Amino acid sequence: MACGIAARGLGRAVDGRPRANAYAFGGSELVGLVLIFAHTRSTLRR
């Protein structure tokens, strides 16, 4: 998922400004990444 976010960032740098729906999808990916990270951290502490 982190690679997908990085690819979107690279695509934005290369192609320019995307439409609003691309920002919404990227935001949902970012939220997913944060949730996965938080869950993994809490699971590893046990």
Phi and psi restraints in degrees (range 20) as a CNS / XPLOR table:
assign (resid 1 and name C) (resid 2 and name N)
       (resid 2 and name CA) (resid 2 and name C) 1.0 -64.0 20.0 2
assign (resid 2 and name N) (resid 2 and name CA)
       (resid 2 and name C) (resid 3 and name N) 1.0 -35.4 20.0 2
assign (resid 2 and name C) (resid 3 and name N)
       (resid 3 and name CA) (resid 3 and name C) 1.0 -66.1 20.0 2
assign (resid 3 and name N) (resid 3 and name CA)
       (resid 3 and name C) (resid 4 and name N) 1.0 -35.5 20.0 2
assign (resid 3 and name C) (resid 4 and name N)
       (resid 4 and name CA) (resid 4 and name C) 1.0 -64.0 20.0 2
assign (resid 4 and name N) (resid 4 and name CA)
       (resid 4 and name C) (resid 5 and name N) 1.0 -40.8 20.0 2
assign (resid 4 and name C) (resid 5 and name N)
       (resid 5 and name CA) (resid 5 and name C) 1.0 -66.6 20.0 2
assign (resid 5 and name N) (resid 5 and name CA)
       (resid 5 and name C) (resid 6 and name N) 1.0 -40.9 20.0 2
assign (resid 5 and name C) (resid 6 and name N)
       (resid 6 and name CA) (resid 6 and name C) 1.0 -64.0 20.0 2
assign (resid 6 and name N) (resid 6 and name CA)
       (resid 6 and name C) (resid 7 and name N) 1.0 -39.4 20.0 2
assign (resid 6 and name C) (resid 7 and name N)
       (resid 7 and name CA) (resid 7 and name C) 1.0 -65.1 20.0 2
assign (resid 7 and name N) (resid 7 and name CA)
       (resid 7 and name C) (resid 8 and name N) 1.0 -37.8 20.0 2
assign (resid 7 and name C) (resid 8 and name N)
       (resid 8 and name CA) (resid 8 and name C) 1.0 -64.5 20.0 2
assign (resid 8 and name N) (resid 8 and name CA)
       (resid 8 and name C) (resid 9 and name N) 1.0 -40.3 20.0 2
assign (resid 8 and name C) (resid 9 and name N)
       (resid 9 and name CA) (resid 9 and name C) 1.0 -63.2 20.0 2
assign (resid 9 and name N) (resid 9 and name CA)
       (resid 9 and name C) (resid 10 and name N) 1.0 -42.2 20.0 2
assign (resid 9 and name C) (resid 10 and name N)
       (resid 10 and name CA) (resid 10 and name C) 1.0 -66.0 20.0 2
assign (resid 10 and name N) (resid 10 and name CA)
       (resid 10 and name C) (resid 11 and name N) 1.0 -41.7 20.0 2
assign (resid 10 and name C) (resid 11 and name N)
       (resid 11 and name CA) (resid 11 and name C) 1.0 -61.8 20.0 2
assign (resid 11 and name N) (resid 11 and name CA)
       (resid 11 and name C) (resid 12 and name N) 1.0 -38.0 20.0 2
assign (resid 11 and name C) (resid 12 and name N)
       (resid 12 and name CA) (resid 12 and name C) 1.0 -66.1 20.0 2
assign (resid 12 and name N) (resid 12 and name CA)
       (resid 12 and name C) (resid 13 and name N) 1.0 -39.2 20.0 2
assign (resid 12 and name C) (resid 13 and name N)
       (resid 13 and name CA) (resid 13 and name C) 1.0 -66.1 20.0 2
assign (resid 13 and name N) (resid 13 and name CA)
       (resid 13 and name C) (resid 14 and name N) 1.0 -36.7 20.0 2
assign (resid 13 and name C) (resid 14 and name N)
       (resid 14 and name CA) (resid 14 and name C) 1.0 -82.4 20.0 2
assign (resid 14 and name N) (resid 14 and name CA)
       (resid 14 and name C) (resid 15 and name N) 1.0 -45.3 20.0 2
assign (resid 14 and name C) (resid 15 and name N)
       (resid 15 and name CA) (resid 15 and name C) 1.0 -92.8 20.0 2
assign (resid 15 and name N) (resid 15 and name CA)
       (resid 15 and name C) (resid 16 and name N) 1.0 -15.8 20.0 2
assign (resid 15 and name C) (resid 16 and name N)
       (resid 16 and name CA) (resid 16 and name C) 1.0 98.5 20.0 2
assign (resid 16 and name N) (resid 16 and name CA)
       (resid 16 and name C) (resid 17 and name N) 1.0 -160.9 20.0 2
assign (resid 16 and name C) (resid 17 and name N)
       (resid 17 and name CA) (resid 17 and name C) 1.0 -76.4 20.0 2
assign (resid 17 and name N) (resid 17 and name CA)
       (resid 17 and name C) (resid 18 and name N) 1.0 123.4 20.0 2
assign (resid 17 and name C) (resid 18 and name N)
       (resid 18 and name CA) (resid 18 and name C) 1.0 -84.1 20.0 2
assign (resid 18 and name N) (resid 18 and name CA)
       (resid 18 and name C) (resid 19 and name N) 1.0 177.2 20.0 2
assign (resid 18 and name C) (resid 19 and name N)
       (resid 19 and name CA) (resid 19 and name C) 1.0 -74.5 20.0 2
assign (resid 19 and name N) (resid 19 and name CA)
       (resid 19 and name C) (resid 20 and name N) 1.0 168.8 20.0 2
assign (resid 19 and name C) (resid 20 and name N)
       (resid 20 and name CA) (resid 20 and name C) 1.0 -62.8 20.0 2
assign (resid 20 and name N) (resid 20 and name CA)
       (resid 20 and name C) (resid 21 and name N) 1.0 -34.7 20.0 2
assign (resid 20 and name C) (resid 21 and name N)
       (resid 21 and name CA) (resid 21 and name C) 1.0 -66.9 20.0 2
assign (resid 21 and name N) (resid 21 and name CA)
       (resid 21 and name C) (resid 22 and name N) 1.0 -27.9 20.0 2
assign (resid 21 and name C) (resid 22 and name N)
       (resid 22 and name CA) (resid 22 and name C) 1.0 -68.3 20.0 2
assign (resid 22 and name N) (resid 22 and name CA)
       (resid 22 and name C) (resid 23 and name N) 1.0 -36.7 20.0 2
assign (resid 22 and name C) (resid 23 and name N)
       (resid 23 and name CA) (resid 23 and name C) 1.0 -66.4 20.0 2
assign (resid 23 and name N) (resid 23 and name CA)
       (resid 23 and name C) (resid 24 and name N) 1.0 -39.2 20.0 2
assign (resid 23 and name C) (resid 24 and name N)
       (resid 24 and name CA) (resid 24 and name C) 1.0 -64.2 20.0 2
assign (resid 24 and name N) (resid 24 and name CA)
       (resid 24 and name C) (resid 25 and name N) 1.0 -43.4 20.0 2
assign (resid 24 and name C) (resid 25 and name N)
       (resid 25 and name CA) (resid 25 and name C) 1.0 -67.0 20.0 2
assign (resid 25 and name N) (resid 25 and name CA)
       (resid 25 and name C) (resid 26 and name N) 1.0 -42.2 20.0 2
assign (resid 25 and name C) (resid 26 and name N)
       (resid 26 and name CA) (resid 26 and name C) 1.0 -62.4 20.0 2
assign (resid 26 and name N) (resid 26 and name CA)
       (resid 26 and name C) (resid 27 and name N) 1.0 -37.7 20.0 2
assign (resid 26 and name C) (resid 27 and name N)
       (resid 27 and name CA) (resid 27 and name C) 1.0 -64.8 20.0 2
assign (resid 27 and name N) (resid 27 and name CA)
       (resid 27 and name C) (resid 28 and name N) 1.0 -40.2 20.0 2
assign (resid 27 and name C) (resid 28 and name N)
       (resid 28 and name CA) (resid 28 and name C) 1.0 -66.8 20.0 2
assign (resid 28 and name N) (resid 28 and name CA)
       (resid 28 and name C) (resid 29 and name N) 1.0 -35.2 20.0 2
assign (resid 28 and name C) (resid 29 and name N)
       (resid 29 and name CA) (resid 29 and name C) 1.0 -65.0 20.0 2
assign (resid 29 and name N) (resid 29 and name CA)
       (resid 29 and name C) (resid 30 and name N) 1.0 -40.4 20.0 2
assign (resid 29 and name C) (resid 30 and name N)
       (resid 30 and name CA) (resid 30 and name C) 1.0 -64.8 20.0 2
assign (resid 30 and name N) (resid 30 and name CA)
       (resid 30 and name C) (resid 31 and name N) 1.0 -41.8 20.0 2
assign (resid 30 and name C) (resid 31 and name N)
       (resid 31 and name CA) (resid 31 and name C) 1.0 -62.4 20.0 2
assign (resid 31 and name N) (resid 31 and name CA)
       (resid 31 and name C) (resid 32 and name N) 1.0 -42.7 20.0 2
assign (resid 31 and name C) (resid 32 and name N)
       (resid 32 and name CA) (resid 32 and name C) 1.0 -61.2 20.0 2
assign (resid 32 and name N) (resid 32 and name CA)
       (resid 32 and name C) (resid 33 and name N) 1.0 -41.0 20.0 2
assign (resid 32 and name C) (resid 33 and name N)
       (resid 33 and name CA) (resid 33 and name C) 1.0 -63.1 20.0 2
assign (resid 33 and name N) (resid 33 and name CA)
       (resid 33 and name C) (resid 34 and name N) 1.0 -42.8 20.0 2
assign (resid 33 and name C) (resid 34 and name N)
       (resid 34 and name CA) (resid 34 and name C) 1.0 -64.0 20.0 2
assign (resid 34 and name N) (resid 34 and name CA)
       (resid 34 and name C) (resid 35 and name N) 1.0 -42.5 20.0 2
assign (resid 34 and name C) (resid 35 and name N)
       (resid 35 and name CA) (resid 35 and name C) 1.0 -64.1 20.0 2
assign (resid 35 and name N) (resid 35 and name CA)
       (resid 35 and name C) (resid 36 and name N) 1.0 -42.4 20.0 2
assign (resid 35 and name C) (resid 36 and name N)
       (resid 36 and name CA) (resid 36 and name C) 1.0 -63.0 20.0 2
assign (resid 36 and name N) (resid 36 and name CA)
       (resid 36 and name C) (resid 37 and name N) 1.0 -44.5 20.0 2
assign (resid 36 and name C) (resid 37 and name N)
       (resid 37 and name CA) (resid 37 and name C) 1.0 -61.8 20.0 2
assign (resid 37 and name N) (resid 37 and name CA)
       (resid 37 and name C) (resid 38 and name N) 1.0 -45.0 20.0 2
assign (resid 37 and name C) (resid 38 and name N)
       (resid 38 and name CA) (resid 38 and name C) 1.0 -64.4 20.0 2
assign (resid 38 and name N) (resid 38 and name CA)
       (resid 38 and name C) (resid 39 and name N) 1.0 -41.6 20.0 2
assign (resid 38 and name C) (resid 39 and name N)
       (resid 39 and name CA) (resid 39 and name C) 1.0 -66.4 20.0 2
assign (resid 39 and name N) (resid 39 and name CA)
       (resid 39 and name C) (resid 40 and name N) 1.0 -41.3 20.0 2
assign (resid 39 and name C) (resid 40 and name N)
       (resid 40 and name CA) (resid 40 and name C) 1.0 -64.3 20.0 2
assign (resid 40 and name N) (resid 40 and name CA)
       (resid 40 and name C) (resid 41 and name N) 1.0 -42.9 20.0 2
assign (resid 40 and name C) (resid 41 and name N)
       (resid 41 and name CA) (resid 41 and name C) 1.0 -63.0 20.0 2
assign (resid 41 and name N) (resid 41 and name CA)
       (resid 41 and name C) (resid 42 and name N) 1.0 -41.9 20.0 2
assign (resid 41 and name C) (resid 42 and name N)
       (resid 42 and name CA) (resid 42 and name C) 1.0 -71.1 20.0 2
assign (resid 42 and name N) (resid 42 and name CA)
       (resid 42 and name C) (resid 43 and name N) 1.0 -31.2 20.0 2
assign (resid 42 and name C) (resid 43 and name N)
       (resid 43 and name CA) (resid 43 and name C) 1.0 -73.6 20.0 2
assign (resid 43 and name N) (resid 43 and name CA)
       (resid 43 and name C) (resid 44 and name N) 1.0 -36.5 20.0 2
assign (resid 43 and name C) (resid 44 and name N)
       (resid 44 and name CA) (resid 44 and name C) 1.0 -73.1 20.0 2
assign (resid 44 and name N) (resid 44 and name CA)
       (resid 44 and name C) (resid 45 and name N) 1.0 -23.0 20.0 2
assign (resid 44 and name C) (resid 45 and name N)
       (resid 45 and name CA) (resid 45 and name C) 1.0 -74.1 20.0 2
assign (resid 45 and name N) (resid 45 and name CA)
       (resid 45 and name C) (resid 46 and name N) 1.0 -20.2 20.0 2
